[in-house]
């Protein structure tokens, strides 16, 4: 079976919610169907604004090619497959639901994550009522073609409970596995916790976000007389110490390369730089999600251009 990938590129450097939007028909007309003789198929949306307007015949061909690829996915007997939403920057799994062909096509053309509601018997766009859209940058099919990933950026909580992700029930937690009949109660507990701000319940979080959350927890830990604060808490309470550690760790990372100390040493020092930098980012009121989004925004910009834009 053909391995498939559907790629949707951002049509401008600004977020999808700003600036001119392309009509779905025009967006489809910019699709290019390519086969290089291998088993991988690509549908790619051009990001070039200077490309000539396609002729009606080429527009029709591109649209039919996209529809052909989507139709060739492995749909179940009800015409559905699983569509998973994943944060393009952090890798966090946000949610999953069923999608039919029209839902996948609408996701590709509108760049808004779309599924099919079996209970309401209609398409539903995530955020159409709450405003918490998931702006899709790419759509990927798995090796068997029976599920897809909507890779994009959430514009608010992805879970109806108000959680960042729907995956916050850990079945193999430290207190033992949570049985299926406890999941609903656990969800209620999380919704209550989120609403009243009593602390963050654990979620299926990538390493970088888990580290950021740990730093935030350390910042909020109570000071107990007669006990030493954590290293993170000490750094956050002493910005001079924090900045000196960031510089020190960065210098040691450079030394690992300059003195040819090996990849293990370089990796260890990089971990130290990353940790101390995240502590500094927290102290400055920043968020790693914003830092990752900044990096992604620079993918299509040369380093020389980016540096010149700061002047």
N, C-alpha and C positions, 0 to 999 in steps of 0.2 A: 504493500500500500504506500502511496506517495506520502512522504513527509511534507507537511504544508506549513507555510508561514505567511500571515497577512500582516504587512507593515503599514502603519498609518503615521506619516510624519506630520509634525506641526507645520501649519501653513504660514506661520509668521513667528517672529521671535517673541512676541507678546503673548500673554496667556490667552487661551481660546475664548474667554469671556469678554475680551476687549477687542476693539478694532473690527474691520469688516469681516463678515462671515461668508463663505461660499455656499451657494445653493447645493443641495445634494446632487442634482443633475450635473452641475459643473464639477463638483468634487469627483464624481464617478468618471467624468470625462478626462480627468488628469491621471487616472490609474493606468499603469502600464503592466501588462501581463507578460511575464518572461519565463522562458524555459531554456536552460543552458545545456540541455541534454542529460542533466542529472535527474535524480528523483525528487529534487526540491523545487517547489513552485513558490513564486513570490508575487504578491500584488502590492505595489508601492505607490503611495501618493506623492507626487512631486512637490517639493517645497519652493520651486522656482517660480517667482512672480513674473519673470520676463519671458517665459515660454510662450510661443504663439498659440492662439486659440485653435483648438482641434476642430477638424471638420466634423460635420454631423455623422459621417460614416465611421470615423475613428472613435468618436464619443460613444456611439452605439456598440462598437466592437469592444472597447475597454469595459463598458458596463456589463456586457454579456460575459466577458472573460471573468470578471469578479464574481458574477452570479454563478458561473460555471464552477469556479473553485469552491465557493461556499456550498453549492448544492452537492458537491462530491464528498463533503465531510460525512462521517458515519452518524446519521440521525437514527434515533430509536424508532420503535413502531408508532410512536405518537408524534414523530417529527421533531424531537427535542434532543438536546445535548446539554452537558453541564458547562456553564460559563463562569469562570473564576475571575474576580477582580483583584488585582495586585498593585500595590503602590510602586510606581516606576522608579522612585528614588530610594526608598528604604527596603523594598522587597517584601514588605508586610502583606500578608494575605488579608484582604479586607472583607470579602463576602463571596458567596456563590449562590447561584440560582439556575433555573433552566432557561434555555433560550431556543427559539426556533429560527428558521432561516431568515425571516423578516427582522428578527431582533438583532441577529449578527450583522445583517446588511445595514440596518439603521445605525448600529454602533460604528461601523466602518465609515459611513457617509456623514453622520452627524457629529462623530467623535464624543458622543455621550453614551455611557454604558447603558445598554438596553437589554432587558430580559422579557420573558413571556410569563404572564400570570395565569396559571392554570385555573385558579379559583375564580378569577374575574374574566377569564377567556379573552385576554387582550394584551398587547404590548405594554410594558411599563418601563419608563426611563427613570433610573435612580435619581432622585432629587426633584422630580417634576412637582411634587407637593411640598417637600421640606426645603428645597433649594440646595440640598447637599449632593450636587452632581458629582459624578466621577468623570473627569475629562480624559478621554482615552487618547493615548499617543500611538499605541501599537496593539495589534491583535494577533495572537499566536495560536496555532493548532498543535496538539501533541502528535507524537509519532504515529499513533493509530487513527488520528483524525476524529476521535469521538469525544473530545473536550477542547475548550478554548480558554485562553487567558486574555482578559482585558487589562492591558498594562496602562496605567494612567495615574492621575493625581486627584485625590478626593478633595472636594471643596466643603469639607465639614465631616461630621461623624458618619461612618458607613453603616453602622448598626442602628436599627430602629429604637434601641434602648438608649441611644446617645453615646454608645461606646465607639472608639476609633475603629475597632474591628469586631466582627461577629464572633471571632474565635477567642473567647476568654474563659471557657470552661476547660480546665485541665483535668484530664481523666487519670493522670498518674502523678498527682500532686504529692507533696510531702506528708499529707494526712491520709494517704491512701487513695485508691481509685474512686472516682465519683460515679456511682451507678446511674444508669439511664433515667431512673425515676427521680433522681435528685437534680437533674440538669435544669428543669424548669424553675425549681426553687432557687437554684444558684443564679439563674438569670434574673430573677426578681431581686435577689440580694444585690446583684451588681447594679441593676437599674436604680435601686434605692441609694447605694453608695455613690453612684455617679451624680444623682440629682442633688444629694445633700453635701457633696464634696468631702466625704469622710475618708478620702484616700483612694489610691488607684488600685483596682483589683488586677491581678496578673493576667496578661494576655499573651497570645502567641506572637512574640516580639523578636525581630532580628537583633543580633548582638549589639549593634551600635545604639539602637533605641533602648535596649535593656540597660546598657551602661548609662545612658543619659537619665533613665528613670531612677537608677540606683543613686546617681549623683544628687538628683532632686530629693530622694528620700533622706540621704545623709544631711542635706542642707536643712531639712525640716526636723531632724531628730532632736529630741529634748536634751538640754544640757543637764547632766546629773552631777551634782557636787561630789568631788572626790574621785571622779573617773576621768580618764583621758578621752578627749574627743577623737573621732575618727580622723584619719589623714585628710580625707576629703573636706571634712568640716574645718580642720585647721587651715587648709588652703583657702577656703571660701571666706574665712574670717581675717585673712592676712593677704591682701592683694600683692604686696611687695614680695612675699614668699612665693606666692603662686606664679607671678611673672618670672621670678628668678628660676623656678623649677622648669617652666616651659622653655626658657632659653638654655638651661643646662641640658635638658633631655634632647633638645634639637641639636645641640653641639655634639652630644654623645652619638646621636644617629649619624651625623656627618663623619665623625671619627671612625665609626664602624666601616664606612666605605673607604675613607682615606687611608686607614691603616690595614685595610683588607682583613677585617676580623671575621668575615664569613656571614652567610645569609642568616644563620640562627641569631647571631648577635644583632644584625641589622633589624631583623624582624622583632626581636625583643625591645630594642630601643624605639622602634616605630610605635609599638604598643604603648610605651611610656609617653611618647609625644602625643599620641592620640588621646590617651586618658587625661593628661594634664591640660591639653587644649580644650577638651570637652568641659572640664571644670572651669576653665577661663571663660568659655562661651556661656556657661550657665551664670557665672558671676556677672557677665556683661548683659544678661537678660536675653541671650540668643537661644536659638533652637536648632538642633542638628538637621531637622527637616528643611529649614530655610537654607542652611549651608549646602545640603545636597542638591536642592533645587537651583541654587546659584551655580553649582558645578555643571548641572545638566544644561542650563541655559548657555553655558560657554562651549558646549560641544561643537557647535557650528561656527565658532568664532576663533580666529587665530589668537595665540597668546600676545602677539605684537599689537593686534587691534584692541584686545581687551585692556592691555596696559595703557594704550594711548587714550582710551575712552575715559580713564580715571582723571586725566589732566583737566 
